[in-house]
Amino acid sequence: AGFLGWTLDAFDYFILAYVLSRVAADFHRSIAEVSFALTASLLTRPIGAILFGLMADRYGRRLPLMLDVLFYSTVEVLTGFAPTYRTFLILRLLYGVGMGGEWGVGASLAMESVPVKWRGMLSGVLQEGYALGNLLAAVAFWTVFPHWGWRPMFFIGGLPALLTLFIRARVKESDAWKAHSAKTIKWADYFRLVAANWKRLAYLIVLMAMLCFMSHGTQDLYPTFLQHQRHFDTRTTAVISVISMLGAIAGGILVGLYSDRRGRRRAMVTSALLAILLIPLWVFAPTAALMAIGAFTMQFMVQGAWGVVPAHLNELSPGALRGFFPGLACQTGVLIAAGAPFLEAMMSRHMTYGQAMGSFALVVFVLGAVVIACGPEAHRIPFVADS
């Protein structure tokens, strides 16, 4: 349930990344202006994390997850009918609320339900639903877009609503939520507990901001880079993007497995540092084949670091706050990093897309490695027994 919820959520988000230039043309806007719609979906994600996270701690994980999936599916379909750019932008802001709610609730549900010894690997499986969603968006761009344009791609984004039937029929509440349920805690006491853990929350927000800069800085404008700087056609852009997401899925799972053996921080720092070495191959490779290899290996490292995140954040969160804490930390980090695609688009006015993305990535990989290395770790902490 968590994996499919995140997969379909990411599919809905990345649709816009692939059709950015066409949407800009239809609404008579620049690519830089329309790229702000990507940023808009990131700006409102903390709102969803707060609303659905509070519900998840109070009422359990299942109901908020179902409501969230229905909400973002509805907004996605409406996006396909947007008559003006203003309406389109408002709908992307609303969509961000739904996207922000899904990750925290789905991650807490999943991480509380899996064996401790496999938590890192299954964290990677869960997180790479994001990469699979990107891959599916690339397939839709390859198959749907050339024949019917960008609007039907958003109509497909309504399909996640069917996931709620599966959640209702098959998903049970986790024992960890039952043990730490906040439904008997007064709201005043609940928020005092949040305040008592503000230092941990602040660190997690900074950590997630760096990881979001790494992810969105290497993904969101990559299709635009392939089309406008490298002049690849729709098919080649989609194929390279699919290959990159296969790398992301492999990285998320394998680095997650490595984190089970050697620790969360070591796995994440290793991925960030190795990604630095891959920047030239990623954006400056002379041929499409080498660029595909660069895209695969870059996303292996970036999403390898990200694959550890659901386990790492849930292990560092107090039991009674586990529905709220990881989601708020993640989505506030997203908010801080929301300008990544817009900043890269603005930088590309003064240099090539490749130079803008490469220099941006270098800075965030170095800073990200430092932030990860300086933070705490609670490797394999038992959720039912923690406090």
C-alpha positions in Angstrom: 0.0 0.0 0.0 2.8 2.4 0.9 4.8 1.5 -2.2 1.9 1.9 -4.6 0.7 5.1 -3.0 4.2 6.6 -3.4 4.6 5.2 -6.9 1.4 6.7 -8.2 2.0 10.0 -6.3 5.4 10.3 -7.9 3.9 9.4 -11.3 1.5 12.3 -11.0 4.3 14.7 -10.0 6.7 13.8 -12.8 4.2 14.0 -15.5 4.7 17.8 -15.5 8.5 17.4 -15.7 8.2 15.6 -19.0 5.7 18.0 -20.6 7.0 21.2 -19.2 7.9 22.8 -22.5 4.5 21.9 -24.1 2.5 23.3 -21.2 4.6 26.5 -21.4 3.8 26.8 -25.1 0.1 26.2 -24.7 -0.2 28.7 -21.9 2.2 31.2 -23.6 4.7 31.2 -20.8 8.4 30.6 -20.6 9.8 27.3 -19.4 11.3 29.1 -16.3 7.8 30.4 -15.4 6.1 27.0 -15.8 8.9 25.3 -13.9 7.6 27.2 -11.0 4.6 24.9 -11.1 7.0 22.1 -10.1 8.1 24.3 -7.2 4.5 25.0 -6.3 3.8 21.4 -5.6 6.8 21.3 -3.3 5.8 24.5 -1.4 2.6 23.1 -0.1 3.8 19.6 0.8 4.4 20.5 4.5 0.7 21.4 4.8 -0.2 17.9 3.8 2.4 16.4 6.1 0.9 18.3 9.1 -2.7 17.6 8.4 -2.4 13.9 7.5 0.4 13.3 9.9 -1.7 14.5 12.9 -4.6 12.3 11.7 -2.2 9.3 11.4 -1.0 9.6 15.0 -4.6 10.2 16.3 -6.7 7.9 14.2 -4.3 5.3 12.7 -2.5 5.1 9.4 -5.1 3.5 7.1 -7.9 6.2 7.1 -5.5 9.2 6.4 -3.8 7.2 3.7 -7.0 6.5 1.9 -8.3 10.1 2.2 -4.9 11.4 0.9 -4.9 9.2 -2.1 -8.4 10.2 -3.1 -7.5 13.8 -2.7 -4.4 13.9 -4.9 -6.1 11.7 -7.5 -9.0 14.1 -7.8 -6.7 17.2 -8.1 -4.6 15.4 -10.7 -7.6 14.8 -13.0 -8.7 18.4 -12.6 -5.3 19.6 -13.6 -5.9 18.1 -17.1 -8.9 20.4 -17.5 -7.1 23.6 -16.4 -8.2 26.4 -18.8 -5.5 28.9 -17.8 -2.0 28.9 -16.3 -3.4 30.5 -13.1 -5.9 27.6 -12.6 -3.1 25.1 -13.4 -0.8 26.7 -10.8 -3.5 26.6 -8.1 -4.2 22.9 -8.8 -0.5 22.2 -8.5 -0.4 23.9 -5.2 -3.4 21.7 -4.0 -1.7 18.6 -5.4 1.3 19.3 -3.3 -0.9 19.0 -0.2 -1.8 15.5 -1.2 1.7 14.6 -2.1 3.0 15.9 1.2 0.6 13.8 3.2 1.2 10.5 1.4 4.9 10.0 2.1 4.9 10.4 5.9 1.8 8.3 6.5 2.8 5.6 4.0 6.4 5.4 5.4 5.3 5.1 9.0 2.8 2.4 8.1 5.4 0.4 6.1 8.4 0.8 8.4 6.3 -0.2 11.5 5.1 -3.3 9.7 8.4 -4.9 8.4 11.0 -7.0 10.2 13.8 -5.0 11.8 16.6 -6.9 10.1 15.2 -6.0 6.6 14.1 -2.5 7.5 16.8 -0.7 5.4 16.3 -2.9 2.3 12.5 -2.6 2.4 12.9 1.1 3.1 14.7 1.2 -0.3 11.9 -0.7 -1.9 9.3 1.7 -0.5 11.2 4.8 -1.4 11.9 3.7 -4.9 8.2 3.7 -5.6 9.2 7.3 -6.3 11.6 6.2 -9.1 9.1 3.7 -10.5 6.5 6.6 -10.6 9.1 8.6 -12.6 9.7 5.6 -14.9 5.9 5.2 -15.5 5.7 8.9 -16.3 8.4 8.5 -18.8 6.5 5.6 -20.4 3.4 7.7 -20.6 5.4 10.5 -22.1 6.7 8.1 -24.7 3.4 6.4 -25.5 0.5 8.8 -24.7 2.0 12.3 -25.2 2.9 12.0 -28.9 -0.7 11.0 -29.8 -2.9 12.9 -27.4 -0.8 15.7 -25.9 -0.2 16.6 -22.2 -3.8 16.8 -20.8 -4.7 13.1 -21.0 -1.5 12.3 -19.1 -3.0 14.1 -16.1 -6.3 12.1 -16.6 -4.3 8.9 -16.1 -3.2 10.4 -12.8 -6.7 9.7 -11.4 -6.1 5.9 -11.4 -4.5 6.0 -7.9 -8.0 6.4 -6.4 -8.5 2.7 -7.0 -5.7 2.0 -4.5 -8.0 3.0 -1.7 -10.1 -0.2 -2.3 -7.0 -2.3 -1.7 -6.0 -0.4 1.4 -9.5 -0.7 2.9 -9.7 -4.5 2.1 -6.1 -5.6 2.9 -4.2 -3.2 5.1 -4.1 -3.6 8.9 -2.9 -1.0 11.5 0.6 -1.6 12.7 1.3 -3.0 16.2 3.6 0.0 16.8 0.8 2.5 16.3 -1.4 0.5 18.7 1.4 0.6 21.2 2.1 4.3 20.9 -1.3 5.6 19.8 -1.8 9.3 20.4 -5.6 9.0 20.5 -5.6 9.0 24.3 -3.2 11.9 24.6 -4.6 15.4 24.9 -3.6 17.7 22.0 -1.7 20.0 24.4 0.4 17.1 25.7 0.9 15.9 22.2 2.3 19.3 21.0 4.4 19.5 24.2 6.0 16.3 23.1 6.7 17.7 19.7 8.3 20.8 21.3 10.4 18.7 23.6 12.0 17.1 20.5 12.5 20.3 18.5 16.3 19.8 18.1 15.8 16.4 16.6 13.1 17.8 14.3 15.3 20.7 13.2 18.2 18.4 12.3 15.9 16.1 10.3 14.6 19.1 8.4 18.1 20.2 7.4 19.0 16.6 6.5 15.9 16.3 4.3 16.5 19.7 2.7 19.9 18.5 1.5 18.6 15.2 0.2 15.8 17.0 -1.6 18.3 19.4 -3.2 20.1 16.3 -4.4 17.0 14.6 -5.7 15.2 17.5 -7.4 18.4 19.0 -8.5 19.3 15.9 -10.6 15.8 14.9 -11.7 13.3 17.7 -12.3 14.9 19.5 -15.2 16.8 16.5 -16.6 14.2 15.7 -19.3 14.3 19.4 -20.3 18.1 19.3 -20.5 17.9 16.2 -22.7 15.4 17.8 -25.1 16.7 21.4 -25.3 20.5 21.1 -24.8 21.2 17.6 -26.2 18.3 17.9 -28.7 17.1 14.3 -28.1 13.7 13.4 -29.4 10.8 12.1 -27.3 11.8 8.5 -27.6 15.4 9.0 -26.6 14.5 11.3 -23.7 12.0 8.7 -22.4 14.5 5.8 -22.8 17.3 7.6 -20.9 14.9 8.6 -18.2 13.6 5.0 -17.9 17.2 3.8 -17.6 18.0 6.4 -15.0 15.0 5.2 -12.9 16.1 1.6 -13.2 19.4 2.8 -11.6 17.4 4.6 -8.9 15.4 1.4 -8.1 18.6 -0.7 -7.9 20.4 1.9 -5.8 17.5 2.3 -3.4 17.3 -1.4 -2.7 21.0 -2.2 -2.7 22.1 0.8 -0.6 19.2 0.2 1.7 20.5 -3.4 2.2 24.0 -2.1 2.8 22.6 0.2 5.4 21.1 -2.8 7.3 24.6 -4.2 7.6 26.9 -1.1 8.0 24.5 1.7 9.3 22.3 4.3 7.8 24.7 7.3 7.8 27.6 5.4 6.3 25.4 4.2 3.4 24.1 7.7 2.7 27.5 9.5 2.9 29.1 6.9 0.6 26.3 7.4 -2.0 26.7 11.2 -1.9 30.4 11.2 -2.3 30.4 8.7 -5.1 27.7 10.8 -6.9 30.3 13.7 -7.1 32.6 11.5 -9.2 29.7 10.8 -11.7 28.8 14.4 -12.5 30.9 14.6 -15.7 29.5 11.4 -17.1 26.0 12.4 -16.1 25.7 15.7 -18.0 28.8 16.0 -20.2 28.9 12.6 -21.8 29.4 12.9 -25.6 27.0 10.2 -26.8 23.5 9.1 -25.8 24.8 5.7 -24.8 27.3 7.1 -22.3 24.7 9.6 -21.1 22.4 6.7 -20.3 25.1 5.1 -18.3 25.7 8.4 -16.5 22.0 8.8 -15.8 21.8 5.2 -14.4 24.7 5.5 -12.1 23.9 9.0 -10.9 20.4 8.0 -9.9 21.7 4.8 -8.4 23.7 7.0 -5.9 21.1 9.7 -5.4 18.2 7.4 -4.8 20.5 5.0 -3.0 20.9 7.7 -0.3 17.2 8.3 -0.5 16.3 4.7 -0.1 17.6 4.8 3.5 15.4 7.7 4.4 12.1 6.0 5.4 13.9 3.7 7.8 16.3 6.4 9.1 13.6 9.0 9.8 11.3 6.6 11.4 14.1 5.2 13.6 14.9 8.8 14.8 11.3 9.7 15.5 9.5 9.3 18.9 7.0 6.5 18.9 3.9 8.6 19.6 4.9 11.1 16.8 5.9 8.7 14.1 3.0 9.5 11.9 3.7 13.3 12.1 7.4 13.6 12.7 9.0 12.0 9.6 6.4 13.5 7.2 6.8 17.0 8.6 10.6 16.8 8.6 10.6 15.4 5.0 8.1 17.9 3.6 9.6 20.9 5.3 12.9 19.9 3.8 11.1 19.7 0.5 9.9 23.3 1.1 13.4 24.5 1.7 14.6 22.8 -1.5 11.5 23.7 -3.5 13.4 26.3 -5.5 15.9 23.8 -7.0 14.3 23.4 -10.4 13.5 27.1 -10.6 17.1 28.0 -9.6 18.6 25.7 -12.2 16.2 27.1 -14.8 17.4 30.6 -14.0 21.1 29.5 -13.9 20.6 28.1 -17.4 20.0 31.6 -18.7 23.7 32.4 -18.1 25.2 28.9 -18.8 24.1 25.7 -20.4 21.6 23.3 -18.7 24.5 20.9 -18.2 26.7 23.4 -16.5 23.9 24.6 -14.3 22.9 21.2 -13.2 26.5 19.9 -12.7 27.6 22.9 -10.6 24.4 22.8 -8.5 24.8 19.0 -7.9 28.5 19.4 -6.8 27.6 21.9 -4.1 24.6 19.9 -2.7 26.4 16.6 -2.7 29.3 18.0 -0.6 27.0 19.8 1.8 24.7 16.8 2.0 27.5 14.4 2.9 28.6 16.7 5.7 25.1 17.1 7.2 24.5 13.3 7.1 27.8 12.5 8.7 27.2 15.0 11.6 23.8 13.7 12.5 22.5 11.0 14.9 21.6 7.4 14.1 19.3 4.8 15.8 20.1 1.8 13.6 17.6 -1.0 14.0 15.9 0.4 17.1 12.8 -1.7 17.9 9.6 0.3 17.4 7.3 -1.5 19.8 9.7 -1.2 22.7 10.9 2.4 22.0 9.6 5.5 23.9 
